[in-house]
């Protein structure tokens, strides 16, 4: 999705791209935030730096946001049906 958008892009298209899915598996922090706000089940996978885990622990953990954090994707991607 980030390859198709920039800072001037319409955010409605970003929300619309996530709308059809009940569950989002991602290593992109902003995708996890938006999906969480939309009430989606989110599996956030650790990226190559510390920020995703820190934001998860400080802002998403303990909130009824249906977000889970994973250090490794082990097994998650086998359940995915569409990659966006």
N, C-alpha and C positions, 0 to 999 in steps of 0.2 A: 504494500500500500504506500509506503513512503517513497517509492520510486515514481509513483504516479502523482504525488502531491508536493506542495511547497507551502510556505507561510501564507501565501495569498489564496490558497485553496478553500473551497467551501466546506465547512465542517459537517454540513448535512450529508455530504457524500461519504464522509468517514463513518458517521453513525449508520447510514444506510448499508454500507458494506458489511457491518457486523450484525445488523438486524435479523437476517434469516437464521442465525445460529443460536442454539441454546447454550453451547459450551464453546469457550475460546481457549485455545492452547497457544501461548505466545511467550517469547522472550523479550518482547517490546513493552517497556513500562507504560508508555502512553496508551497503547492498545488495551492493556490490562485495566488502566484507570477508566477509560471510556466504557469498556465492556462491563466493568463493575457498576458504574453509574447507571447503566442500562439494565441492571439486574441479572446479567448473564452469570453462569458458572464459569469461573476463570481459573486456569492453571497457569501460573506465572513461573516460567523457568528462568533460573539464574542466567544472566548474560555474562559477558566477558569482564565486567567490572562490578563494583560493590553497590551501585546506586539502587538497582531493583530490589535487592534484599533489604537494604536500609529503609527504603520507602515502604515496602511491605510491612516490615516490623514496626515502623513508627506510625503508619497511617491506615493500614488495611487489616492488620492482625487484630482479632478480637471484635471486629465490626461484623455485623451480619451481612457481609458483602459477597459471600460465596466464593472468596478468592483463596486459593491454596498456593503455597510457594514450594518449588521443587529445585533442589540443587542440580539435579540431572533429569533429563526427559525420560529416563528409563521406563518403557512401557506406555507412556502417554501418547506418543506419536502413532503407535500401533492402533489406537482407538480412533484416531482422527480420520475423517472422511473427505475433508476438503482443505486444501492449503491455499491461503490468500496472502 
